[in-house]
Each structure stands twice: as structure tokens, then as C-alpha cells.
Amino acid sequence: MELQIIGTPKCKETAKAKRFFSDRRINFHLRDINEKPLTRKELLNISKGNYDQLLDLSSKAYSEGGYDHRIYSAEEELLENPALLITPVIRSSKGIVIGFDSAKLKELI
């Protein structure tokens, strides 16, 4: 099974996901969104068209960007600023999990 964790090296939730799979000896590929942001097609595949569900409303990028007080396209903002993405995003042949959720991750393995 090919498993991909999309996140950043400094993200605590991404670290939890890495540890979760490492503890179970499951191989994964870590994709740093700062180095390789998601494409429009990947973002659509992950979001199923509901881009707002991918916005990390508690992120520094969200608060400093003033998103609470302006009108914006979540799709465009996520493409331009990957720091707005909830991380980790875990993809496998069995599905996609957004954020660290051990119960949902167990369903992927």
C-alpha cells in the first residue's frame, strides 16, 4: 500500500501521523507542502469541491492574513498559500484523511 502524508516538518499533527505509521511499520512518503504545494487537480481530489473544509482556521497564516474579515476563494487561497491547509492530509488507495484522527487512520491500514 502506497501511503502519502502531506504536511510540514514543523507541524505537530504531521509528526503524530508519522509516528502512528512508523510505530506500525507502515511505509509512507512525506510530502512537504512548503517545497511541493498541491496542484489544483490534487486540491480538488482531496476536497471533493469543498475547499473550506481544508482551511486551518486556527493557523497563524489564517489569522495574520485577516481571512475573518474579507471575502476570498478558499480554493485560490489554498493554492497560493499552502500554510492555510489543515495538516496532515493522508492519502492512500483506501481513501483520504484530513487532520490527525487515529480512528480514521486505522481504517486506512
MDTraj code that builds the backbone (N, CA, C; nanometers):
import mdtraj as md
import numpy as np

residues = "MET GLU LEU GLN ILE ILE GLY THR PRO LYS CYS LYS GLU THR ALA LYS ALA LYS ARG PHE PHE SER ASP ARG ARG ILE ASN PHE HIS LEU ARG ASP ILE ASN GLU LYS PRO LEU THR ARG LYS GLU LEU LEU ASN ILE SER LYS GLY ASN TYR ASP GLN LEU LEU ASP LEU SER SER LYS ALA TYR SER GLU GLY GLY TYR ASP HIS ARG ILE TYR SER ALA GLU GLU GLU LEU LEU GLU ASN PRO ALA LEU LEU ILE THR PRO VAL ILE ARG SER SER LYS GLY ILE VAL ILE GLY PHE ASP SER ALA LYS LEU LYS GLU LEU ILE".split()
xyz = np.array([
    [0.0851, -0.1179, 0.0000],
    [0.0000, 0.0000, 0.0000],
    [0.0892, 0.1235, 0.0000],
    [0.0650, 0.2144, -0.0945],
    [0.1377, 0.3402, -0.1011],
    [0.0623, 0.4425, -0.0167],
    [0.1309, 0.5005, 0.0799],
    [0.0700, 0.5952, 0.1709],
    [0.1474, 0.7260, 0.1629],
    [0.0756, 0.8365, 0.1553],
    [0.1389, 0.9669, 0.1472],
    [0.0863, 1.0555, 0.2595],
    [0.1800, 1.1200, 0.3288],
    [0.1452, 1.2178, 0.4309],
    [0.1841, 1.3536, 0.3756],
    [0.0863, 1.4417, 0.3656],
    [0.1103, 1.5775, 0.3169],
    [0.1072, 1.6687, 0.4381],
    [0.2155, 1.7420, 0.4588],
    [0.2248, 1.8297, 0.5745],
    [0.3531, 1.9084, 0.5731],
    [0.3941, 1.9508, 0.6912],
    [0.5195, 2.0250, 0.7047],
    [0.6020, 1.9625, 0.8170],
    [0.7340, 1.9756, 0.8087],
    [0.8195, 1.9162, 0.9116],
    [0.7949, 1.9707, 1.0519],
    [0.7508, 2.0941, 1.0643],
    [0.7307, 2.1567, 1.1948],
    [0.5916, 2.1312, 1.2547],
    [0.5025, 2.0718, 1.1769],
    [0.3642, 2.0503, 1.2215],
    [0.3571, 1.9348, 1.3210],
    [0.3019, 1.9611, 1.4393],
    [0.2900, 1.8581, 1.5427],
    [0.1940, 1.7471, 1.5013],
    [0.0876, 1.7820, 1.4328],
    [-0.0098, 1.6818, 1.3890],
    [0.0501, 1.5912, 1.2810],
    [0.1322, 1.6489, 1.1945],
    [0.2016, 1.5687, 1.0935],
    [0.2992, 1.4732, 1.1616],
    [0.3672, 1.5207, 1.2641],
    [0.4599, 1.4351, 1.3404],
    [0.3847, 1.3192, 1.4048],
    [0.2624, 1.3435, 1.4541],
    [0.1814, 1.2369, 1.5132],
    [0.1480, 1.1305, 1.4080],
    [0.1139, 1.1761, 1.2875],
    [0.0806, 1.0825, 1.1807],
    [0.2029, 0.9998, 1.1421],
    [0.3179, 1.0640, 1.1323],
    [0.4413, 0.9910, 1.1006],
    [0.4695, 0.8858, 1.2066],
    [0.4555, 0.9229, 1.3319],
    [0.4795, 0.8302, 1.4422],
    [0.3771, 0.7156, 1.4399],
    [0.2512, 0.7480, 1.4117],
    [0.1448, 0.6484, 1.4037],
    [0.1819, 0.5379, 1.3043],
    [0.2247, 0.5773, 1.1852],
    [0.2574, 0.4786, 1.0825],
    [0.3918, 0.4119, 1.1083],
    [0.4872, 0.4860, 1.1593],
    [0.6183, 0.4274, 1.1917],
    [0.6053, 0.3209, 1.2996],
    [0.5250, 0.3478, 1.4021],
    [0.5033, 0.2515, 1.5100],
    [0.4423, 0.1213, 1.4588],
    [0.3689, 0.1308, 1.3502],
    [0.3037, 0.0132, 1.2920],
    [0.3839, -0.0441, 1.1746],
    [0.5043, 0.0086, 1.1569],
    [0.5956, -0.0343, 1.0498],
    [0.5300, -0.0256, 0.9119],
    [0.4576, 0.0834, 0.8905],
    [0.3928, 0.1079, 0.7620],
    [0.4734, 0.2160, 0.6906],
    [0.5189, 0.1833, 0.5709],
    [0.5963, 0.2786, 0.4926],
    [0.5073, 0.3910, 0.4431],
    [0.5634, 0.5097, 0.4390],
    [0.4909, 0.6257, 0.3888],
    [0.5899, 0.7201, 0.3228],
    [0.5349, 0.8076, 0.2429],
    [0.6133, 0.9135, 0.1800],
    [0.5639, 1.0457, 0.2379],
    [0.6557, 1.1264, 0.2899],
    [0.6194, 1.2587, 0.3427],
    [0.6385, 1.3622, 0.2337],
    [0.5349, 1.4374, 0.2084],
    [0.5415, 1.5460, 0.1110],
    [0.5301, 1.6781, 0.1853],
    [0.6367, 1.7557, 0.1791],
    [0.6409, 1.8864, 0.2443],
    [0.5710, 1.9873, 0.1529],
    [0.4564, 2.0384, 0.1965],
    [0.3808, 2.1308, 0.1115],
    [0.4513, 2.2645, 0.0931],
    [0.5501, 2.2934, 0.1771],
    [0.6278, 2.4158, 0.1562],
    [0.7204, 2.4005, 0.0355],
    [0.7675, 2.2789, 0.0123],
    [0.8568, 2.2533, -0.1006],
    [0.7809, 2.2161, -0.2273],
    [0.6717, 2.1431, -0.2110],
    [0.5921, 2.0994, -0.3262],
    [0.4440, 2.1163, -0.2936],
    [0.3910, 2.2364, -0.3192],
    [0.2492, 2.2625, -0.2898],
    [0.1574, 2.1740, -0.3742],
    [0.0339, 2.1636, -0.3310],
    [-0.0653, 2.0863, -0.4050],
    [-0.1014, 2.1566, -0.5350],
    [-0.1284, 2.0770, -0.6378],
    [-0.1768, 2.1323, -0.7635],
    [-0.3279, 2.1527, -0.7519],
    [-0.3838, 2.2235, -0.8465],
    [-0.5286, 2.2467, -0.8477],
    [-0.6037, 2.1122, -0.8536],
    [-0.5542, 2.0203, -0.9362],
    [-0.6183, 1.8894, -0.9503],
    [-0.6112, 1.8093, -0.8195],
    [-0.4964, 1.8116, -0.7530],
    [-0.4821, 1.7413, -0.6250],
    [-0.5738, 1.8019, -0.5196],
    [-0.5809, 1.9329, -0.5169],
    [-0.6665, 2.0011, -0.4201],
    [-0.8134, 1.9635, -0.4418],
    [-0.8545, 1.9570, -0.5664],
    [-0.9919, 1.9173, -0.5975],
    [-1.0168, 1.7729, -0.5550],
    [-0.9201, 1.6844, -0.5809],
    [-0.9326, 1.5437, -0.5437],
    [-0.9472, 1.5271, -0.3924],
    [-0.8703, 1.6028, -0.3173],
    [-0.8742, 1.5942, -0.1712],
    [-1.0017, 1.6556, -0.1145],
    [-1.0406, 1.7698, -0.1684],
    [-1.1533, 1.8447, -0.1118],
    [-1.2888, 1.8003, -0.1625],
    [-1.2914, 1.7328, -0.2770],
    [-1.4179, 1.6965, -0.3432],
    [-1.5021, 1.8218, -0.3697],
    [-1.4343, 1.9354, -0.3905],
    [-1.5013, 2.0609, -0.4208],
    [-1.5359, 2.1458, -0.2993],
    [-1.5201, 2.0912, -0.1793],
    [-1.5493, 2.1657, -0.0569],
    [-1.4169, 2.2176, 0.0011],
    [-1.3657, 2.3231, -0.0579],
    [-1.2337, 2.3756, -0.0210],
    [-1.2305, 2.4330, 0.1197],
    [-1.3438, 2.4846, 0.1668],
    [-1.3482, 2.5449, 0.3006],
    [-1.3113, 2.4445, 0.4099],
    [-1.3420, 2.3152, 0.3882],
    [-1.3107, 2.2133, 0.4887],
    [-1.1602, 2.1944, 0.5058],
    [-1.0815, 2.2421, 0.4099],
    [-0.9361, 2.2259, 0.4161],
    [-0.8651, 2.3435, 0.4819],
    [-0.9371, 2.4515, 0.5068],
    [-0.8753, 2.5696, 0.5669],
    [-0.8514, 2.5490, 0.7161],
    [-0.7300, 2.5728, 0.7589],
    [-0.6962, 2.5649, 0.9008],
    [-0.7262, 2.7003, 0.9644],
    [-0.8454, 2.7117, 1.0206],
    [-0.8912, 2.8387, 1.0776],
    [-0.8125, 2.8799, 1.2008],
    [-0.7376, 2.7870, 1.2591],
    [-0.6581, 2.8198, 1.3776],
    [-0.5110, 2.8462, 1.3426],
    [-0.4791, 2.8469, 1.2147],
    [-0.3393, 2.8662, 1.1746],
    [-0.2970, 3.0127, 1.1838],
    [-0.1682, 3.0296, 1.1989],
    [-0.1095, 3.1633, 1.2018],
    [-0.1332, 3.2334, 1.0677],
    [-0.1217, 3.1582, 0.9594],
    [-0.1422, 3.2152, 0.8259],
    [-0.2840, 3.2690, 0.8102],
    [-0.3813, 3.1997, 0.8670],
    [-0.5206, 3.2433, 0.8576],
    [-0.5434, 3.3710, 0.9381],
    [-0.4965, 3.3721, 1.0617],
    [-0.5200, 3.4894, 1.1460],
    [-0.4418, 3.6108, 1.0969],
    [-0.3183, 3.5901, 1.0585],
    [-0.2369, 3.7025, 1.0105],
    [-0.2822, 3.7527, 0.8735],
    [-0.3477, 3.6651, 0.7962],
    [-0.3968, 3.7051, 0.6643],
    [-0.5280, 3.7799, 0.6699],
    [-0.5875, 3.7903, 0.7884],
    [-0.7128, 3.8637, 0.8044],
    [-0.8312, 3.7993, 0.7347],
    [-0.8290, 3.6673, 0.7227],
    [-0.9349, 3.5980, 0.6490],
    [-1.0711, 3.6074, 0.7168],
    [-1.0748, 3.6342, 0.8454],
    [-1.2030, 3.6512, 0.9142],
    [-1.2789, 3.7730, 0.8636],
    [-1.2063, 3.8684, 0.8076],
    [-1.2658, 3.9977, 0.7738],
    [-1.2631, 4.0285, 0.6246],
    [-1.2531, 3.9268, 0.5414],
    [-1.2529, 3.9539, 0.3985],
    [-1.3189, 3.8408, 0.3206],
    [-1.3553, 3.8723, 0.1993],
    [-1.4142, 3.7739, 0.1099],
    [-1.3009, 3.7156, 0.0263],
    [-1.2997, 3.5836, 0.0140],
    [-1.1925, 3.5181, -0.0596],
    [-1.2415, 3.3847, -0.1144],
    [-1.1674, 3.3325, -0.2089],
    [-1.1921, 3.1996, -0.2624],
    [-1.0992, 3.1034, -0.1899],
    [-1.1556, 3.0091, -0.1161],
    [-1.0736, 2.9137, -0.0408],
    [-0.9816, 2.8367, -0.1351],
    [-1.0318, 2.7999, -0.2514],
    [-0.9502, 2.7262, -0.3488],
    [-0.8264, 2.8066, -0.3882],
    [-0.8472, 2.9307, -0.4270],
    [-0.7348, 3.0144, -0.4710],
    [-0.6363, 3.0415, -0.3581],
    [-0.6876, 3.0662, -0.2397],
    [-0.6001, 3.0947, -0.1259],
    [-0.5165, 2.9722, -0.0886],
    [-0.5768, 2.8538, -0.0930],
    [-0.5025, 2.7315, -0.0617],
    [-0.3934, 2.7052, -0.1650],
    [-0.4201, 2.7386, -0.2899],
    [-0.3189, 2.7209, -0.3944],
    [-0.2047, 2.8206, -0.3785],
    [-0.2376, 2.9429, -0.3385],
    [-0.1359, 3.0476, -0.3239],
    [-0.0606, 3.0384, -0.1912],
    [-0.1267, 2.9905, -0.0870],
    [-0.0659, 2.9874, 0.0450],
    [-0.0893, 2.8511, 0.1119],
    [0.0000, 2.7542, 0.0878],
    [-0.0171, 2.6198, 0.1434],
    [-0.0225, 2.6156, 0.2965],
    [0.0240, 2.7196, 0.3634],
    [0.0206, 2.7223, 0.5097],
    [-0.1225, 2.7285, 0.5637],
    [-0.2197, 2.7539, 0.4774],
    [-0.3598, 2.7572, 0.5182],
    [-0.4227, 2.6183, 0.5237],
    [-0.3543, 2.5176, 0.4708],
    [-0.4074, 2.3822, 0.4645],
    [-0.4017, 2.3128, 0.6002],
    [-0.5105, 2.2478, 0.6373],
    [-0.5090, 2.1624, 0.7569],
    [-0.4123, 2.0480, 0.7281],
    [-0.3208, 2.0265, 0.8195],
    [-0.2262, 1.9167, 0.8018],
    [-0.2323, 1.8252, 0.9222],
    [-0.2025, 1.7005, 0.9047],
    [-0.1641, 1.6369, 0.7797],
    [-0.2857, 1.5983, 0.6959],
    [-0.2594, 1.5783, 0.5674],
    [-0.3551, 1.5142, 0.4782],
    [-0.2909, 1.3804, 0.4439],
    [-0.3603, 1.2727, 0.4723],
    [-0.3069, 1.1389, 0.4482],
    [-0.3862, 1.0759, 0.3353],
    [-0.3127, 1.0326, 0.2312],
    [-0.3770, 0.9697, 0.1157],
    [-0.3257, 0.8266, 0.1006],
    [-0.4187, 0.7382, 0.0694],
    [-0.3827, 0.6002, 0.0369],
    [-0.4826, 0.5499, -0.0654],
    [-0.4635, 0.4284, -0.1092],
    [-0.5563, 0.3696, -0.2058],
    [-0.6951, 0.3489, -0.1436],
    [-0.7024, 0.3489, -0.0116],
    [-0.8307, 0.3285, 0.0577],
    [-0.9053, 0.4575, 0.0882],
    [-0.8406, 0.5730, 0.0720],
    [-0.9097, 0.6979, 0.0989],
    [-0.8184, 0.8097, 0.1436],
    [-0.8820, 0.9158, 0.1918],
    [-0.8122, 1.0369, 0.2343],
    [-0.8602, 1.0736, 0.3743],
    [-0.7647, 1.1081, 0.4604],
    [-0.7975, 1.1566, 0.5944],
    [-0.7368, 1.2952, 0.6082],
    [-0.8186, 1.3905, 0.6505],
    [-0.7728, 1.5284, 0.6690],
    [-0.7574, 1.5522, 0.8182],
    [-0.6352, 1.5871, 0.8600],
    [-0.6065, 1.6065, 1.0010],
    [-0.5725, 1.4738, 1.0670],
    [-0.5131, 1.4813, 1.1847],
    [-0.4777, 1.3583, 1.2563],
    [-0.5993, 1.3054, 1.3310],
    [-0.6407, 1.1851, 1.2946],
    [-0.7535, 1.1176, 1.3593],
    [-0.7174, 0.9688, 1.3600],
    [-0.6713, 0.9185, 1.4738],
    [-0.6206, 0.7810, 1.4798],
    [-0.7262, 0.6778, 1.4401],
    [-0.8517, 0.7007, 1.4736],
    [-0.9584, 0.6058, 1.4362],
    [-0.9722, 0.5976, 1.2840],
    [-0.9708, 0.7125, 1.2195],
    [-0.9811, 0.7138, 1.0730],
    [-0.8554, 0.6584, 1.0083],
    [-0.7401, 0.6828, 1.0709],
    [-0.6157, 0.6313, 1.0142],
    [-0.6130, 0.4787, 1.0223],
    [-0.6698, 0.4223, 1.1273],
    [-0.6744, 0.2767, 1.1401],
    [-0.7573, 0.2148, 1.0275],
    [-0.8562, 0.2898, 0.9785],
    [-0.9373, 0.2412, 0.8666],
    [-0.8577, 0.2350, 0.7370],
    [-0.7540, 0.3171, 0.7274],
    [-0.6711, 0.3195, 0.6061],
    [-0.5743, 0.2018, 0.5993],
    [-0.5479, 0.1393, 0.7139],
    [-0.4462, 0.0331, 0.7126],
    [-0.5036, -0.1066, 0.7227],
])
top = md.Topology()
chain = top.add_chain()
for i, resn in enumerate(residues, 1):
    res = top.add_residue(resn, chain, resSeq=i)
    for name in ("N", "CA", "C"):
        top.add_atom(name, md.element.get_by_symbol(name[0]), res)
traj = md.Trajectory(xyz[None], top)
